[in-house]
Amino acid sequence: MKTVRDILVIDDEPVVRQGVERIGRSEGLSVDPADGGRAGLARLEKHAYRLILCDLMMEDLDGFEFLAEAGRRGNHTPVVMTTGYSTVENAVRSLQLGALDYLAKPFTADELMAMIHRGLNVCALPNGSMALPIPAPPFSQTHRLGRVSWAALEPVGTVLVGIDDQFVRTLQGIQGIELLSVGTGLVQGTACATVVSAAGFSHGVLCPVNGQVIETNAGVTANPATIAKDPYGAGWLYRVLPSNLEYSFRCLAQGLDAPDQQPEQRKGKSS
Amino acid sequence: MIRKTVGRKLTTAVNLTALLIISAFAYVNIRSHDNSLLAEVEQHAIQISQTVKSSTEYDMLHYAPSRIHEIIRLLGQEGSIERIRIMNKAGTITYSSDSGEIGKIVDSSAESCIRCHVVDPPLERLDMQARTRVFRRPNDSSRALGVITPIYNQPSCWTAACHAHPESRTVLGVFDVVMPLAAVDANLRRGRIEIVIFAASAVVALSLIIGVFVRRWVSQPVKQLVAAIQHVADGDLSKTIDESRRDELGMLARSFNHMTRKLSEARLQLVQSDKLASLGRLAAGVAHEINNPLTGVLTYSSLMLKRARTPEEQDDLKVIVRETIRCRDIVKSLLDFARQTVSKKRESDVNELITHAVSVVERQLSLARVVVLKELQPNLPRPVVDANQLEQVLMNLLVNAADAIGGNGGTITLRSSALSLSPVGVVQIKQAVCPKRHNLIDNEVRFGGKPSIRVKARSEGQEGFVHFDPVYGQASHRHGFTFDERRKVQFVCPECSTALMREGLACPRCGSAVLTFEAPPRGFVEICARASCGWQRWEDVDASGNREYVEIQVCDTGCGISAGDLMKIYEPFYSTKGAKGTGLGLAVVWGIIDSHNGSINVESTLGQGTTFTVRIPVTP
């Protein structure tokens, strides 16, 4: 039986590993560093982890390869991708490959703690929650950005954007939400809302599409619990006039999104 | 080898067609001319036959052969008649204008008999056409026309006193009139020659005319087009062709010019995107390299902030965290810029941005004994801006002001106000091209940091460059040479020397000539050629009316900027601060203001201070 440790941080930059270790330990968490993808995989052989923080650009084995290899070895530990080269494409690809979330460098202690908090909460979810492929969204015309957000095409051509149910469940209660104002441009893969969890952590929600906000859901700002109750219905965040929707959706479809994953079970959970 | 040009083919086809038509026409013409002349002669011969018949009838009935001989002899002397004879049924020539043949017997197969004696018994009736015949005389092979008129038996013949003919006979004999055709033939030959000459000259003239027109309308324009295409193939997109023609080739020329225009625009964009792509690669590299150390700074400082005990420590650490986050945003904006993503512009409170920017540098300023005064107009309209970028602008201007003041202390005044401005004096001409799409923007010579518009001026054999202020309505020209303004001046494109004069328009203010150029994508700008006049017109911009702006002024009581330096302050890497400055501050400011479609102006007096005025349009 492997010993269970809290966090594995994989980064080829010592100062980043040390920073994460300091912050994790200050919160009483056990943190193991690894200076590359291969070292990280070796660590996974010895210990079981509750969360992995993995850099995207490393020399021996990059973040994408690490994610795929860990998955092949049957390891479903939630992975948070970090990178200094934070492009929209990297964010979207990481999420579609099954990462829990994406954290752009540099980050503050609070941002890191929020992410760790959410990652550790995954253990509280039913077994196999992080299994791949990522389940299909419960409704037709709904596209997922990893396990973070969803976008649903409405008949008139507008798109509803909301938070994924898996994201909501890792928050374990929502205290508040801060939305962008009407008219703001949204970029796929960048933060479009800030959710404050019950524990008081602020979490950025990455946007699944490009476009412009034409309506915000006043219901969720007034009563954030709506998001947890009905993330795909009353808990929507934005109505968006999409730009380049086809491209946005193609990025979403490029992942490991399989359309026939246990629809009944998903519906039960999300409602 | 002769090239098979379209013109040549067309000319050949038209010529062949003309040749065919004219030949057919000439042939038909000759035929009908021949026929009508012959018909005339024939008619004449028939008339003569009738005349002979009716004038001898009486003498026949009264049997007066000597009178008949006389009549026939007289008629035979007429020039147009060669021979008249009367033959009886047996073929004996009873009367003839040629007295030598009287009494001779003509064989029934002779040319004058064969018509009827072709069958046995011979025909008794002949229609008019069959009575005439054209034959060649054996002696000189000239042509002659013969007309035979049968003499039919009638009651008066068998009841006459002489009773020479029995009643049973139908035909008693024939008149045979022979007329020479030599004169007619000569006439015909002349006619034919005339027609052939006419036809030949028509064909030649036609091919010449067609050739000339085909050359003018087809060959030359096609040749021009081919030459222009060759230019384009060689990479010269400035080549245009005359598009004044109204036919299909004119249309082709217009399409061609349109195509080269579009191509050169596309090429410009390509160059631009190339630049952006390399900037993107650079930004990506920088981002990756800088973000790792920044992560160290940010994680540790934010961790320290969480643990800080005293409020003073907390405040200091807050500054570190906040400024590191600003670095993060700057690096991110580099990436964003490289990717040309949706910008983070949103409605912002300018006064709030000013207050925040001041708070960041306040401690530094108070150390240098600089007093910051804020004269902020409340309830400003909220322009759509990138708050981080605009704050960057304010920070850079504040730092510059503080540096200008130096260690002896002074005042920086920050003012904000709302204003509505006519586009004159504000809107900048960012693109200018000559009719052949040569770029007139000159990045070397700038007015207040803005690239100028460069044209070539010619006056009385002299030439030189003139630079125009790119701000619409600010008519400060800068001449590279001096010329007498009262003389005629011609402005041309520096590259292709195409005239930039506006034909048919005199300056409404001073009556001088007006020069014009296109400022894509907003139509044409017209400027009075006389520098001291300053009249300008930009219809497209005038039509859009006044715009709302928020104005921010940063005034300092520092050392001021010399006139020479004023020209260069926005240039990257130009610094008056020596090793202390990077020379990028105002270049960044300039870039940010430019991306907001705003304007920045500077006024400075050496030893007294400098004022920067930034204007940001409320709607982008």
HADDOCK unambig.tbl for C-alpha pairs under 7 A between the chains (distance, minus, plus):
assign (segid A and resid 13 and name CA) (segid B and resid 292 and name CA) 6.99 0.50 0.50
assign (segid A and resid 15 and name CA) (segid B and resid 296 and name CA) 5.43 0.50 0.50
assign (segid A and resid 16 and name CA) (segid B and resid 292 and name CA) 6.88 0.50 0.50
assign (segid A and resid 16 and name CA) (segid B and resid 295 and name CA) 6.29 0.50 0.50
assign (segid A and resid 16 and name CA) (segid B and resid 296 and name CA) 5.72 0.50 0.50
assign (segid A and resid 19 and name CA) (segid B and resid 296 and name CA) 6.16 0.50 0.50
assign (segid A and resid 19 and name CA) (segid B and resid 299 and name CA) 5.81 0.50 0.50
assign (segid A and resid 19 and name CA) (segid B and resid 300 and name CA) 6.30 0.50 0.50
assign (segid A and resid 23 and name CA) (segid B and resid 303 and name CA) 6.78 0.50 0.50
assign (segid A and resid 84 and name CA) (segid B and resid 287 and name CA) 6.37 0.50 0.50
assign (segid A and resid 84 and name CA) (segid B and resid 288 and name CA) 4.60 0.50 0.50
assign (segid A and resid 84 and name CA) (segid B and resid 291 and name CA) 4.94 0.50 0.50
assign (segid A and resid 84 and name CA) (segid B and resid 292 and name CA) 6.13 0.50 0.50
assign (segid A and resid 85 and name CA) (segid B and resid 284 and name CA) 6.40 0.50 0.50
assign (segid A and resid 85 and name CA) (segid B and resid 287 and name CA) 6.00 0.50 0.50
assign (segid A and resid 85 and name CA) (segid B and resid 288 and name CA) 4.86 0.50 0.50
assign (segid A and resid 105 and name CA) (segid B and resid 291 and name CA) 5.78 0.50 0.50
assign (segid A and resid 105 and name CA) (segid B and resid 292 and name CA) 6.84 0.50 0.50
assign (segid A and resid 105 and name CA) (segid B and resid 295 and name CA) 5.88 0.50 0.50
assign (segid A and resid 106 and name CA) (segid B and resid 291 and name CA) 5.52 0.50 0.50
assign (segid A and resid 106 and name CA) (segid B and resid 292 and name CA) 6.69 0.50 0.50
assign (segid A and resid 106 and name CA) (segid B and resid 294 and name CA) 5.60 0.50 0.50
assign (segid A and resid 106 and name CA) (segid B and resid 295 and name CA) 3.94 0.50 0.50
assign (segid A and resid 106 and name CA) (segid B and resid 298 and name CA) 6.52 0.50 0.50
assign (segid A and resid 106 and name CA) (segid B and resid 328 and name CA) 6.72 0.50 0.50
assign (segid A and resid 107 and name CA) (segid B and resid 295 and name CA) 5.93 0.50 0.50
assign (segid A and resid 107 and name CA) (segid B and resid 298 and name CA) 6.32 0.50 0.50
assign (segid A and resid 107 and name CA) (segid B and resid 299 and name CA) 6.40 0.50 0.50
assign (segid A and resid 108 and name CA) (segid B and resid 298 and name CA) 5.39 0.50 0.50
assign (segid A and resid 108 and name CA) (segid B and resid 299 and name CA) 4.89 0.50 0.50
assign (segid A and resid 108 and name CA) (segid B and resid 302 and name CA) 5.68 0.50 0.50
assign (segid A and resid 109 and name CA) (segid B and resid 299 and name CA) 5.07 0.50 0.50
assign (segid A and resid 109 and name CA) (segid B and resid 302 and name CA) 5.43 0.50 0.50
assign (segid A and resid 109 and name CA) (segid B and resid 303 and name CA) 5.62 0.50 0.50
assign (segid A and resid 184 and name CA) (segid B and resid 346 and name CA) 6.68 0.50 0.50
assign (segid A and resid 185 and name CA) (segid B and resid 342 and name CA) 6.32 0.50 0.50
assign (segid A and resid 187 and name CA) (segid B and resid 342 and name CA) 6.69 0.50 0.50
